[in-house]
Amino acid sequence: MPRYKDEPPAVRVYTVCDESRYLIVRNVPALGCGDELLKLFATYGDIEECKPMDAEDCEPYTDVYWIKFRLVCNARFAKRKLDEFVFLGNRLQVSYAPQFESLAETKEKLESRRREVIARLNPGRSKASTTCETGALRVSSVDGSSSQQNFNQKRDLGGTQPIANASSSIVTRVSSDQDYFASQSMNHAVRLVREKLDKIQSSGEHLQAAGPAVKKACRDNRRRI
């Protein structure tokens, strides 16, 4: 047999009129555990009152408690977390009780909800943030262009200095026929290297003058079937 008690409850949508800072907690074990219940619900917000409801109909060996939170958001959070919560072996049944609200409390609840919605959907705030972002982008672009101009000026000034130094400096080259080493063996080795380089250069020039080499045609001696 399926366990119907463990099935999740149906989804229900609550409006601002259904929500309230007053909660009714049913199926509380009749063990005189009001202080423990108060401590449990106080973890989700400030509680102004918590008392049992003797005149309320309930199951045998269970009690019904009436809890008043200071803020509606705290009551909403407590109901979402503690509904169907196992407390001393019983599953708590938490429900809103807007019938206990006065006219001033209902008006304050609706007004606070209106301010909350306006704060979330305020177009002026988004426009102000957009203008601030565009202003910051403009300032950063101006700073970037000025820094780029300064960098270009420094680069131009720095690039002209090596040219002037290069024109003023005199480049001296040593002839290939001149012996510029004190040791005769070193001069002999230099001459041999230069002769080999000259031969390689002359052979390369000869090949370039002769033109590209013609590829030799290969004869196919394979037997055809």
Buried (B, 14 or more C-beta within 10 A) or exposed (E): EEEEEEEEEEEEEEEBEEBBBBBBBBBBBEEEBBEEBBEBBBEBBEBEEBEBBEEEEBEEEBBBBBBBBEEBBBBBBBBEBBBBBEBEEBEBBBEBBBEBBEEEBBEEBEEBBEEEEEEEEEEEEEEEEEEEEEEEEEEEEEEEEEEEEEEEEEEEEEEEEEEEEEEEEEEEEEEEEEBEEEEEEEBEEBEEEEEEEEEEEEEEEEEEEEEEEEEEEEEEEEEEE
